[in-house]
Amino acid sequence: MQSIPEQALRAVSDAKQNPQNAFKDGRALAYYEVLDTVKNQLEIYDLDANVFGLGMNLDVLLSPR
């Protein structure tokens, strides 16, 4: 079973391979939005995002374009 960040990276890869497919693009964006929200909440509560596997730059890794 893949972790959620791994699933998000797969969704971005699928979106890049199928740039005309709005569903795949939307799926990648949805993963980004959810993971960015979780990461922001962790920061609000002064929790280390690295511990939760979210220490990466989401803007760079999860941008389908």
C-alpha distance (Angstrom), angle and dihedral (degrees) to the residues before:
residue distance angle dihedral
M1 . . .
Q2 3.80 . .
S3 3.77 123.8 .
I4 3.79 118.1 -114.1
P5 3.84 92.8 -106.0
E6 3.82 88.5 51.7
Q7 3.81 90.3 50.5
A8 3.81 88.8 49.7
L9 3.81 91.5 52.7
R10 3.80 89.3 50.1
A11 3.81 90.4 51.4
V12 3.82 89.9 52.0
S13 3.79 90.5 49.0
D14 3.81 90.4 50.8
A15 3.82 90.7 49.0
K16 3.81 91.8 50.8
Q17 3.80 91.3 50.0
N18 3.81 91.5 49.2
P19 3.83 105.8 36.9
Q20 3.83 93.0 165.5
N21 3.82 93.0 55.5
A22 3.81 107.5 96.3
F23 3.82 91.9 -172.2
K24 3.80 93.2 58.5
D25 3.80 90.6 45.1
G26 3.80 90.5 50.4
R27 3.78 92.0 47.8
A28 3.81 91.1 54.2
L29 3.80 90.3 48.1
A30 3.81 91.3 49.8
Y31 3.81 91.5 54.2
Y32 3.80 89.4 48.9
E33 3.81 93.0 49.9
V34 3.81 93.9 48.9
L35 3.79 95.7 44.7
D36 3.81 91.9 45.0
T37 3.81 89.9 51.5
V38 3.80 92.0 49.5
K39 3.81 91.2 47.2
N40 3.81 91.1 50.2
Q41 3.81 90.9 50.0
L42 3.80 90.4 51.3
E43 3.79 89.8 52.5
I44 3.82 91.6 49.0
Y45 3.81 89.6 56.6
D46 3.84 91.1 43.2
L47 3.80 92.9 -115.4
D48 3.79 122.1 150.0
A49 3.81 109.7 -107.4
N50 3.82 89.5 -157.8
V51 3.80 90.2 66.9
F52 3.80 88.6 59.1
G53 3.82 94.8 44.7
L54 3.80 93.8 -105.6
G55 3.80 101.1 107.3
M56 3.80 91.3 113.8
N57 3.80 128.8 101.7
L58 3.79 99.4 -100.2
D59 3.80 93.4 -169.1
V60 3.79 91.0 61.9
L61 3.81 100.4 36.4
L62 3.77 99.8 41.7
S63 3.77 101.7 40.8
P64 3.80 108.8 113.4
R65 3.80 91.4 -159.5
